[in-house]
Amino acid sequence: MRWSARLTGVPWRAAPTDGAGTDDGTPCADSVVVPGPRDPTNLVGAAELLDPHRPQNLREVLNRIPAPVAVTYGPAHQLGYTNRAYRDLFGDRPTGLPAVEALPELGTMGVLPLMDQVIRGGRPRSVKARCILGLTGNRYYNVSCVPLGPGDTANAPAEGPPAGVLIFAAEVTDQVLAAARLREAERRQREAAVTLQRSLLPQKLDQPADLRVAATYQPGGAEAAVGGDWYDVIAIDGGRTALVIGDVMGRGLRAAAVMGQLRTAVRAYARLDLPPHEVMRLLDGLAMEIDANQIATCTYAVWDPCRRTLTYASAGHLPVLLRCPDGTILRSEEQNGPPLGTGDGLHVSHTLRLLPGTTGVLYTDGLVERRDEDIDQGLDLLARTLSGAVGAPEVICARLLRAMGVTSEHDDDVAVLAFQLPADEDAENPVAELDSVVPEV
């Protein structure tokens, strides 16, 4: 057999070498079929050709449409016609009866009120992804109601209300089922991320004898992907306690996994008895090794009961809030280091001497950040709430979440860690001040 190039539209030219081929395309002696002559006038039967200049029968045209179509007339929506696709889906429907009786499926889908609106206003109405229980099972359709007759056009004044309504249903079953599968996959992934997130957080906090602590974690709502918020309380040498709060940027399983690695590293570094800024430097290098494209913020603080000092360093995290015994709110405004994973490493340790009865709060941005507000507004509201919050750390955590509007439908993860120094019973009028010590760099 020989191969040859042929331009599009050029007929094949082939002739049997031994005369065995025929003009009607029967096989030759060597089993090669020779195409017969083609008559362009016989491509479509004359009965199938429609004259575009001759008015066509509307019922015949609608009957060829593979989508369900029904036509009703008058304000009572008396059924006048259903096409073949509609009858195949729901069975035969009696004409002449009101749609509420003849087309009960439209009432189930909530289409009948739309038809009333079409008759009154003369404008099309539609609904999307309505489930139809037909003869072939559950199907989903976008249903449109179009006015017929007077008032049908917007360019000419209406002579009266529409004479009827044409109901047209376009099937979207595949799209609806695909969207449902996607939502289910996202739900399973979110549940896995929440499970991983909760398993990586401490199941029970250490409770030092000289410090009361409590923490809470609230994952984002069903439409929000789980983030990498975490907290921890670590007992270290000398009766001291390390308090940690952090937030990995990003969402999903990856952020939760990175959070778990950073939390494990913090627990290891805390036992090396390093100052907070050195712990931040080590975490910064580790974050770059884990994922150079994913950064995190963190505050690491150490409470020393002997010196009654809180030494801390921050890597791009939100300020620590402290409520003094007299209700005064102090906000840490010292130099803040860059987030973890940037490779800068210029973090600074700060030391504060706390008064007995002081309450402190560490938190993530989900508590104070709102899309339609400046974050300073959230910080101010949190400070006002903390100034009036009294009771144990557990009570304070719950009150802060409630006052800041954090619910199960919140659009971001929230982690809060509250700590409280026991009040000095001998102190009559404690002064609201925190003695700042020279920063340790």
Buried (B, 14 or more C-beta within 10 A) or exposed (E): EEEEEEEEEEEEEBEBEEEBBEEEEEEBEEEEEBEEEEEEEEEEEEEEEEEEEEEEEEEEEBBEEEBBBBBBBBBEBBBBBBBBBBBBBBEEBEBEBBBEBBBEBBEEBEBBEBBBBBBEEBBBBEBEEBEBEBEEEEBBBBBBBBBBBBBBEEEEEBEEBBBBBBBBBEBBBEEBEEEEEEEEEBEEBBEBBBEBBEEBBBEEBEEBEBBBBBBBBBBBEEEBBBBBBBBBBBEBEEBBBBBBBBBBBBBBBBBBBBBBBBBEBBBEBBEEEBBBBBBBBBBBBBBBEBBEEBBBBBBBBBBBBEBBBBBBBBBBBBBBBBBBBEEBBBEBEBEBBBBBBBEBBEBBBBBBBBBBBBBBBBBBBBBBBBEEEEEEEBBBBBBEBBBEBEEEBBEBBBBBBEBBEBEEEBEBBBBBBBBBBEEEEEEEEBEBEBEEBEBBE
